[in-house]
Amino acid sequence: MQSAARYSAQWYEDLPRYIDLPPHRMFALLGQRHSPLLPHVPPQLYYGMEKAAGRLEALRRLKRRRGPRIARSVHARSLSARGRADPARW
């Protein structure tokens, strides 16, 4: 639950990243603001992935199973690139 709140807060902190999107895309991504993957993927790409996943069950399953793992991996790499990785947190 805390991670969902953290991702939601991050979405609002990164609002400039989404503000230039067409309104329907921005509000669709607002609904996805709890996603651990969204902060690490360009908004237009994430929107397209969500739209495709909504149409294809296999993509929906893949996103549900692999999305959190991919997000953790990307996040860990970005932290280690900045020299702030804390393996104890993973």
RODREN-443910 format. One record per residue: residue number from 1; x negated, y, z negated of N, C-alpha, C, O in turn. Coordinates in pm, 1 decimal. Layout:
REM residues N
R,NUM,X,Y,Z,X,Y,Z,X,Y,Z,X,Y,Z .
...
***
This chain:
REM residues 90
R,1,-81.0,-119.0,0.0,0.0,0.0,0.0,-86.0,126.3,0.0,-54.4,223.8,68.2 .
R,2,-194.7,123.6,-77.0,-280.6,241.1,-81.3,-346.9,266.5,52.7,-366.9,381.4,92.2 .
R,3,-381.5,158.1,123.3,-445.5,177.7,253.9,-348.2,243.4,351.5,-388.9,327.6,431.6 .
R,4,-220.5,206.4,346.1,-121.3,269.4,433.8,-111.2,418.5,404.2,-100.8,500.2,495.6 .
R,5,-114.3,453.0,276.3,-109.6,594.9,238.7,-235.0,667.4,286.0,-228.1,781.9,330.5 .
R,6,-349.1,600.6,276.4,-475.1,661.2,321.2,-471.6,686.1,471.5,-511.3,793.1,517.7 .
R,7,-423.9,587.0,548.6,-415.9,604.6,694.0,-316.2,713.5,730.6,-338.9,789.5,824.7 .
R,8,-207.1,721.3,657.4,-108.4,825.6,683.2,-168.1,964.0,657.1,-150.0,1056.0,736.8 .
R,9,-238.6,977.8,546.1,-302.1,1106.1,514.9,-406.0,1141.4,620.6,-418.4,1257.4,660.0 .
R,10,-480.3,1041.3,666.2,-581.5,1065.8,769.0,-516.6,1113.5,898.1,-571.3,1199.6,967.0 .
R,11,-399.3,1057.7,931.4,-329.6,1099.8,1053.0,-300.6,1249.5,1046.8,-324.5,1322.9,1142.7 .
R,12,-248.6,1293.3,931.9,-216.8,1435.9,918.0,-342.7,1521.9,916.7,-341.4,1633.5,968.6 .
R,13,-451.1,1471.9,858.5,-576.3,1546.8,858.7,-633.2,1558.7,1000.3,-700.7,1656.5,1032.6 .
R,14,-605.7,1459.0,1084.1,-654.3,1457.7,1222.5,-549.7,1510.6,1320.5,-557.3,1482.1,1440.0 .
R,15,-454.2,1585.6,1272.4,-346.2,1635.7,1357.4,-395.0,1701.7,1486.0,-331.7,1683.0,1589.9 .
R,16,-504.4,1777.9,1484.4,-551.3,1837.7,1610.9,-578.7,1732.8,1719.7,-572.0,1763.1,1838.9 .
R,17,-608.9,1611.7,1678.7,-632.3,1502.6,1773.7,-504.7,1467.0,1851.5,-512.1,1420.3,1965.2 .
R,18,-390.7,1488.6,1791.2,-262.9,1447.1,1849.6,-177.2,1563.1,1901.1,-82.6,1541.4,1976.8 .
R,19,-209.3,1683.6,1861.4,-120.7,1798.1,1884.1,-97.9,1829.6,2031.9,7.5,1882.5,2067.3 .
R,20,-193.9,1798.6,2118.5,-179.2,1830.0,2260.9,-110.7,1719.5,2340.5,-93.5,1731.6,2461.8 .
R,21,-71.9,1612.6,2273.1,-0.2,1505.5,2342.1,142.0,1549.8,2373.4,196.3,1636.9,2305.5 .
R,22,202.3,1490.5,2475.7,345.0,1518.7,2497.9,424.0,1481.3,2371.1,388.0,1385.6,2302.6 .
R,23,529.0,1554.3,2340.0,602.6,1531.1,2215.1,643.6,1386.2,2191.2,631.2,1336.8,2079.1 .
R,24,692.6,1316.8,2295.0,737.8,1179.4,2272.2,621.0,1088.0,2233.5,640.0,993.5,2156.9 .
R,25,501.2,1114.5,2284.9,384.1,1033.5,2248.5,335.7,1069.1,2108.1,302.0,981.1,2029.0 .
R,26,332.7,1197.6,2078.4,288.5,1238.5,1945.8,377.8,1178.8,1837.6,328.2,1130.5,1735.8 .
R,27,508.8,1181.9,1859.0,599.4,1128.6,1758.1,597.6,976.2,1753.4,622.8,917.3,1648.3 .
R,28,568.0,912.2,1865.8,550.6,766.4,1864.4,427.8,730.8,1780.4,430.9,635.0,1703.1 .
R,29,320.5,807.5,1795.7,199.7,781.6,1717.3,219.2,820.0,1571.0,158.5,759.7,1482.6 .
R,30,302.5,918.7,1545.1,336.7,951.4,1406.6,397.9,829.0,1338.1,369.4,800.8,1221.7 .
R,31,481.0,757.9,1411.1,541.2,636.1,1357.0,441.1,524.0,1335.4,467.8,430.6,1259.8 .
R,32,325.7,532.5,1401.4,221.6,430.4,1388.5,107.1,476.7,1298.3,1.1,414.1,1296.6 .
R,33,126.7,585.0,1223.6,17.2,645.7,1148.6,-40.7,556.0,1039.8,-148.7,586.0,988.8 .
R,34,25.5,448.6,1002.5,-26.7,356.5,901.0,-121.1,252.1,959.9,-177.0,170.6,886.5 .
R,35,-138.8,254.0,1089.8,-223.4,155.5,1156.4,-370.6,177.2,1123.4,-420.1,289.6,1131.5 .
R,36,-441.1,70.1,1086.0,-584.5,84.7,1061.7,-664.5,104.7,1190.2,-779.1,149.4,1185.7 .
R,37,-605.2,72.1,1303.4,-674.7,82.8,1431.1,-663.5,222.6,1493.3,-755.0,266.6,1562.9 .
R,38,-554.4,290.9,1469.1,-527.0,419.9,1534.1,-638.9,523.3,1519.5,-669.8,590.9,1617.6 .
R,39,-700.9,539.0,1402.7,-805.7,642.5,1392.1,-929.5,614.2,1477.3,-1011.7,703.1,1499.5 .
R,40,-942.2,490.8,1524.3,-1063.1,450.4,1595.8,-1044.4,435.3,1746.0,-1138.5,400.9,1817.6 .
R,41,-924.1,460.7,1793.4,-892.0,444.2,1935.7,-837.8,577.3,1987.0,-761.7,643.6,1916.5 .
R,42,-875.4,617.3,2107.8,-817.7,740.8,2162.3,-664.0,733.3,2161.8,-606.8,629.9,2196.4 .
R,43,-598.0,842.0,2122.8,-451.6,839.2,2110.3,-377.9,790.5,2235.4,-282.9,713.0,2224.9 .
R,44,-421.0,835.3,2353.1,-352.7,793.3,2476.3,-365.9,642.3,2496.8,-270.7,576.5,2539.0 .
R,45,-483.4,587.8,2466.9,-504.8,444.1,2481.2,-419.5,366.7,2381.6,-357.9,266.3,2417.3 .
R,46,-415.6,412.9,2256.7,-335.0,345.4,2155.7,-187.1,346.4,2194.5,-116.9,246.3,2179.8 .
R,47,-141.6,460.5,2243.8,-1.5,470.0,2286.4,28.0,367.3,2395.9,130.3,298.9,2391.7 .
R,48,-62.4,356.8,2493.9,-44.6,259.1,2601.3,-46.1,116.2,2550.7,31.4,32.7,2597.3 .
R,49,-135.2,87.0,2454.3,-140.5,-47.3,2396.3,-10.8,-79.7,2323.0,42.2,-190.2,2334.7 .
R,50,39.7,17.5,2247.6,165.3,-2.7,2174.9,281.2,-28.2,2270.7,365.3,-114.9,2247.1 .
R,51,283.9,48.0,2377.9,391.1,32.6,2475.8,384.5,-105.9,2540.8,486.7,-172.5,2557.1 .
R,52,263.3,-148.5,2577.7,245.2,-280.8,2638.4,278.3,-390.8,2537.4,342.3,-490.0,2572.3 .
R,53,234.9,-373.1,2412.7,261.2,-473.8,2309.4,411.0,-487.4,2283.3,459.3,-595.5,2249.5 .
R,54,483.1,-378.1,2299.2,627.8,-383.8,2280.9,696.3,-468.0,2386.5,806.2,-518.9,2364.6 .
R,55,631.6,-482.7,2500.9,689.9,-559.6,2611.3,643.5,-704.4,2615.8,712.6,-790.6,2670.1 .
R,56,525.5,-731.1,2558.4,467.5,-864.7,2569.1,443.1,-924.5,2430.9,367.1,-869.6,2351.1 .
R,57,506.7,-1034.7,2404.0,494.5,-1101.0,2273.5,350.0,-1140.5,2243.3,305.3,-1129.0,2129.2 .
R,58,277.5,-1186.5,2343.8,138.3,-1228.2,2321.4,52.9,-1110.3,2273.1,-30.0,-1126.9,2183.6 .
R,59,72.2,-993.5,2330.6,-2.8,-875.8,2286.1,38.1,-833.6,2145.4,-45.9,-789.2,2067.1 .
R,60,165.2,-847.0,2113.1,213.6,-814.2,1979.0,145.9,-903.4,1875.0,101.3,-856.2,1770.5 .
R,61,139.2,-1033.6,1905.9,74.2,-1128.3,1814.6,-74.0,-1098.1,1801.1,-128.7,-1100.9,1690.9 .
R,62,-139.2,-1069.3,1913.4,-282.1,-1038.3,1912.1,-309.1,-915.0,1826.5,-402.3,-914.0,1746.0 .
R,63,-229.1,-813.1,1843.6,-245.7,-689.9,1766.0,-226.1,-717.6,1617.2,-302.3,-668.1,1534.1 .
R,64,-125.1,-795.7,1583.7,-96.2,-826.2,1444.0,-209.6,-906.3,1380.1,-245.9,-882.5,1264.9 .
R,65,-265.2,-1001.1,1455.4,-370.1,-1088.0,1400.6,-507.4,-1023.0,1400.8,-579.8,-1029.7,1301.4 .
R,66,-543.4,-960.6,1511.2,-680.2,-909.9,1528.4,-695.5,-762.0,1498.5,-806.5,-716.5,1470.8 .
R,67,-587.7,-686.2,1503.3,-596.4,-542.2,1483.3,-666.2,-501.6,1355.0,-759.9,-422.0,1360.2 .
R,68,-623.9,-553.8,1237.8,-691.5,-515.1,1113.3,-839.5,-554.3,1110.9,-922.9,-479.0,1060.5 .
R,69,-871.3,-669.7,1164.3,-1011.7,-714.1,1166.9,-1095.6,-622.1,1256.3,-1206.8,-583.8,1220.0 .
R,70,-1042.4,-587.9,1371.2,-1113.4,-497.6,1462.7,-1131.8,-360.9,1398.0,-1239.1,-301.2,1406.6 .
R,71,-1026.7,-311.9,1333.5,-1033.9,-181.3,1267.9,-1139.7,-181.4,1158.5,-1216.4,-85.8,1147.4 .
R,72,-1145.5,-287.3,1077.2,-1247.8,-294.7,971.8,-1387.2,-294.8,1031.4,-1477.8,-229.1,980.1 .
R,73,-1403.8,-368.7,1139.9,-1534.3,-377.4,1204.7,-1577.5,-241.7,1260.1,-1691.4,-199.3,1240.2 .
R,74,-1486.8,-174.5,1329.0,-1517.6,-42.2,1385.3,-1547.0,57.1,1273.7,-1640.0,137.2,1284.0 .
R,75,-1468.6,51.8,1168.3,-1488.0,143.0,1055.4,-1623.3,117.3,988.7,-1694.8,212.2,956.6 .
R,76,-1658.7,-7.5,967.8,-1787.1,-41.5,905.1,-1903.7,7.2,991.2,-2002.4,59.4,939.4 .
R,77,-1891.4,-10.3,1123.4,-1997.7,36.9,1212.2,-2011.2,188.7,1206.7,-2122.5,241.3,1206.1 .
R,78,-1899.1,258.6,1202.7,-1907.4,404.8,1198.2,-1967.7,450.8,1066.3,-2041.7,549.1,1063.8 .
R,79,-1937.6,381.9,956.4,-1997.2,417.8,828.2,-2146.0,387.7,826.3,-2224.4,468.4,776.3 .
R,80,-2186.2,273.4,879.8,-2328.2,239.1,877.8,-2407.4,331.5,970.0,-2524.1,360.6,943.4 .
R,81,-2345.2,377.5,1077.5,-2412.5,472.6,1166.6,-2439.0,604.4,1093.0,-2535.2,675.2,1122.7 .
R,82,-2353.7,635.2,998.5,-2372.1,755.9,917.4,-2455.4,728.0,792.9,-2486.0,819.3,716.2 .
R,83,-2492.1,600.7,772.9,-2573.3,563.8,659.2,-2496.3,554.4,528.8,-2553.7,569.5,421.0 .
R,84,-2361.7,528.6,538.6,-2280.8,524.1,417.0,-2210.3,391.9,398.8,-2110.0,386.0,327.6 .
R,85,-2258.6,285.8,460.1,-2189.4,156.9,447.0,-2202.3,105.4,304.7,-2309.5,112.5,244.6 .
R,86,-2095.1,54.6,252.4,-2093.2,-5.2,120.3,-2037.5,-144.7,133.6,-1915.7,-161.2,126.0 .
R,87,-2121.5,-248.7,153.7,-2073.6,-384.4,177.9,-1983.9,-436.9,67.2,-1900.2,-523.6,92.4 .
R,88,-1999.0,-387.2,-54.2,-1916.7,-435.8,-164.5,-1768.7,-404.9,-143.4,-1682.5,-473.2,-198.8 .
R,89,-1739.0,-302.6,-64.1,-1598.5,-265.3,-39.7,-1532.0,-357.2,61.5,-1409.1,-362.0,67.1 .
R,90,-1608.7,-430.3,141.8,-1549.0,-516.1,243.9,-1537.1,-651.7,187.7,-1489.2,-742.7,255.4 .
***
